[in-house]
Amino acid sequence: MTRAITAGLDGTEESLAALDWAAREAVRRGLPLRVLHAWHHAEKLAGDRDTQRGWAEQGVAEAVRQVAGRHPELTVGVDVVEEGAVEALGRAARDAEMLVLGSRGHGRVVGFLLGSVGQHVIAEAARPVVLVRAGDRAALEAAGREVVVGQHGDAEDSADALRFAFEAAAARGATVRAVRAWSLPPVFAYSPGSLRLLDEAGGLEPYEKQALADALRPWRERFPEVPVAEQVEMGSAAQVLLSLVGRAQLMVVGRRARRTAVGARIGSVAHGVLHHADCPVAVVPHT
């Protein structure tokens, strides 16, 4: 089954940028584009249910007309549903190659990501979710900008994020920059004897570099045409990744959903990058 790239459209500037990004990605990958708009009848607004649905359909049709004009080779499907955003987006994500949403970031995330809606969708989605800022444009995908991906744990832990990054880079003709951030375990931070043994062994960095190389090996073999830059750096993973935003046309992070008393939550690295990165960010679930 051919999966479509699905763009959530809510009429905001951010969601229109997400629609443009999704259209370009669909063209690059030779996939269809699906545009989803979820709405509900607002009794406080003028017009009955049919009238309001007509307004929603007209707005979506105009946005689709414009994107189809820019990409006449693209197959576009449209769904306008009277349903809650969480339910509609969650269902769409199950069947999509990826779900693309607009995001303001830099503090509270709004639009389709208002409050718990976006967090719930990202945390529960079985497929990658890409967040796009209003200022995103096609020119930022050129000029040598890289696909930056965070790698952590062993090869299996980051396999899904690395696959997504290599596929995206192959479609763009871009370089993958694989980043592994590390820090001293507490035993080394507080034990002078352990620090001496660590120094005699040459430090932890060689082990971190080997772990990154091992995780990348199968993807280098599968995508030999994709240039790869390896970066191992001591520090917070979110901070290290955010320091590379200026050279990224796309940033890819993996995520494992955590459940708490107030619902599903994404990890701190994905949370930090989503809120502060200017470039599009793909959050890839670990399967």
C-alpha positions, 0 to 999 in steps of 0.5 A: 500500500502506498502511504500518502504524506498527510498535512494538517491544515487549520488556516494558520500561516504555520499550517500553510507552510506545513502544507507547502513543505509536505507538497515538496516532500511528496514530490521528492518521494513520488508520493501522494499528498493528503490534506486534512482539515478538522472542524467543529460547528461553533454555535457562537459563530454566524451560520448553521452547520452546513454554512460553516462546513462550506466555509471550511471547504472553501478555505481548504480548496483555495489552499489546495488550488495554490499548492497544486498550481505550484506542483502540477505533477502532484496527486492531492486528496482532501478530507474535511471532517467534522471531528476533534483535532486529536482524533482526526490527526491521530487516525490520519497518522496511522495511515500516513507516511508522515504527518506534517503540522504547522508549529510556532514553537519558541514557547507555547506551541499553538494551532494544531499543537495547542496545549495537550493536542499536539503533545498527545498526537506526537506521543501517540503517533505510530508514524513520524510527525514533522513540525514546520514553522511559518518562515520555512521556505524551499530555498532553505532546503538548498545551499548545502544544508544538512539533515541533522539526526540525533543518535543515542543508545545502541543501533536498535534504539535509533534505527527508525530515526536514522532510517528517516534521516537517510531517506530524507537526505537521499530524496534531497541529495543532502548530507546526513549529520549524525550527532551523538551527545554524551556525558560522564556517568555519575560514578565518574563525575564523583569518584577521583579513582574512576576518573583516573581509570577513565583517563588511563583508558583514553576517555569515554569519547572513543567508545561513544564514537564507536557506538555512533559508527556501529549505529550508522554502518547499516545505513551507510551500506543501504544508502552509499550515495548519501554523504555522512558527517559524524559528530560526537560531542559532550553535553546535553543532547538537546543543546548540542542539536540546537547548536546545529540548527543553522546548518540544518534543513531538517532535524530528526529526533527519535522518541519514546512516549512516556505515560504519566498521570496526566497523559502521554508525554514526549522525551525532553530532547524532542520537547526541547528541539520542538520548542526552539529549533527554527528548521522543520523537525521530524519526531520519529517513534521508536518501533 
